[in-house]
Amino acid sequence: MILCAVDGSRHTQMALDMIQHALARPGETVGLVHVIDLGRFRPVKGMTQAAKRALEQALGVAERNGRALLEQAEALLTQEGLQVETSLVRGYPAEALTKIAARRKADLIVLGSRGLTDVRSFLLGSVSRHVVMAAPCPVLVVKKRVPAFERIIVGVDGSKRSRSIVKCLLGLPLPDLARITVVSAVPPLPIEAGAGVSDAALLDRVLAPLEKEAGLVADEAAEPIEQAGFEVATLVLHGNPSHEIVKLAEAKRADLVVVGSRGLTGDSRFLLGSVSDGVVRYAPCAVLVVRS
């Protein structure tokens, strides 16, 4: 099941469009969820009875608007031959969405990078980031419309998550002409910024095995992609992983970036913990975050 957050915003429309054209297969089940954010309808101290009644009325309006949004989205997707289930719930957006995803055993959550800021609001600024951190399944954050995922960047780190990332990517209905670039990164060492001529040889000796390992990591992840019949290239990045992935996505005009929810720590120096958060925030395209 694909689970999609619906709030009537432009980014929700982009998410629905992506489900139609780039994600869902005919007959697949799509769950549509609209969350009434109770934090926006909580009475405050000193509120009069008249104000409380007005707040209840506003909550009723929000629920009617939510049902209308769900009906519109359902009509759109059923025209494409998809099975649609709708849910209107009260709660806190990120928490409610992740709980529904766990209860329904969703395979993927799709949501816009941000949403409205009025009484119909659901996807506020940080909701997508909170869902990415807490979701029990992969999360696709949509930022613009694309007809298909043709230019894809995959960030891997050599952990077991790399295999999960590639498996998740290959589970999508990718176009035959998709071009995929698998990248692994060598973050800067603490000595690089102040390294002088006398330190250059030492720096080279330290970086050489890290670069070699990063190349092997990328090659290993690329192998099943190539076996699946897709055009694939590998690349070793140097610098802050999230910054370099975002720069590459901009340069290649990527349609999709795929990363893990966190990277390795300790002596393993490829995709670090904040990579997924940085990519979700700054990438110019859709970002698929795979948690494992």
Secondary structure as the mmCIF struct_conf table of DSSP 4:
data_model
#
loop_
_struct_conf.conf_type_id
_struct_conf.id
_struct_conf.beg_label_comp_id
_struct_conf.beg_label_asym_id
_struct_conf.beg_label_seq_id
_struct_conf.end_label_comp_id
_struct_conf.end_label_asym_id
_struct_conf.end_label_seq_id
STRN STRN1 ILE A 2 ALA A 5
BEND BEND1 GLY A 8 SER A 9
HELX_RH_AL_P HELX_RH_AL_P1 ARG A 10 MET A 18
HELX_RH_PI_P HELX_RH_PI_P1 ILE A 19 LEU A 23
HELX_LH_PP_P HELX_LH_PP_P1 ALA A 24 ARG A 25
TURN_TY1_P TURN_TY1_P1 PRO A 26 GLY A 27
STRN STRN2 THR A 29 ASP A 37
HELX_RH_3T_P HELX_RH_3T_P1 LEU A 38 ARG A 40
BEND BEND2 PHE A 41 PHE A 41
TURN_TY1_P TURN_TY1_P2 LYS A 45 GLY A 46
HELX_RH_AL_P HELX_RH_AL_P2 GLN A 49 THR A 78
TURN_TY1_P TURN_TY1_P3 GLN A 79 GLY A 81
STRN STRN3 GLN A 83 GLY A 91
HELX_RH_AL_P HELX_RH_AL_P3 PRO A 93 ARG A 104
TURN_TY1_P TURN_TY1_P4 LYS A 105 LYS A 105
BEND BEND3 ASP A 107 ASP A 107
STRN STRN4 LEU A 108 GLY A 112
BEND BEND4 SER A 113 SER A 113
BEND BEND5 ASP A 118 ASP A 118
TURN_TY1_P TURN_TY1_P5 VAL A 119 ARG A 120
TURN_TY1_P TURN_TY1_P6 GLY A 125 SER A 126
HELX_RH_AL_P HELX_RH_AL_P4 VAL A 127 ALA A 134
BEND BEND6 PRO A 136 CYS A 137
STRN STRN5 VAL A 139 VAL A 142
BEND BEND7 LYS A 144 LYS A 144
BEND BEND8 PRO A 147 ALA A 148
STRN STRN6 ARG A 151 GLY A 155
BEND BEND9 GLY A 158 SER A 159
HELX_RH_AL_P HELX_RH_AL_P5 LYS A 160 LEU A 170
TURN_TY1_P TURN_TY1_P7 GLY A 171 GLY A 171
BEND BEND10 LEU A 172 LEU A 172
TURN_TY1_P TURN_TY1_P8 ASP A 176 LEU A 177
STRN STRN7 ARG A 179 VAL A 186
HELX_LH_PP_P HELX_LH_PP_P2 PRO A 187 LEU A 189
TURN_TY1_P TURN_TY1_P9 PRO A 190 GLY A 194
HELX_RH_AL_P HELX_RH_AL_P6 VAL A 197 GLN A 227
TURN_TY1_P TURN_TY1_P10 ALA A 228 GLY A 229
STRN STRN8 GLU A 231 HIS A 238
BEND BEND11 GLY A 239 GLY A 239
HELX_RH_AL_P HELX_RH_AL_P7 PRO A 241 LYS A 252
TURN_TY1_P TURN_TY1_P11 ARG A 253 ARG A 253
BEND BEND12 ASP A 255 ASP A 255
STRN STRN9 LEU A 256 GLY A 260
BEND BEND13 SER A 261 ARG A 262
TURN_TY1_P TURN_TY1_P12 GLY A 266 ASP A 267
BEND BEND14 PHE A 270 LEU A 271
TURN_TY1_P TURN_TY1_P13 GLY A 273 SER A 274
HELX_RH_AL_P HELX_RH_AL_P8 VAL A 275 TYR A 282
BEND BEND15 PRO A 284 CYS A 285
STRN STRN10 ALA A 286 VAL A 290
#
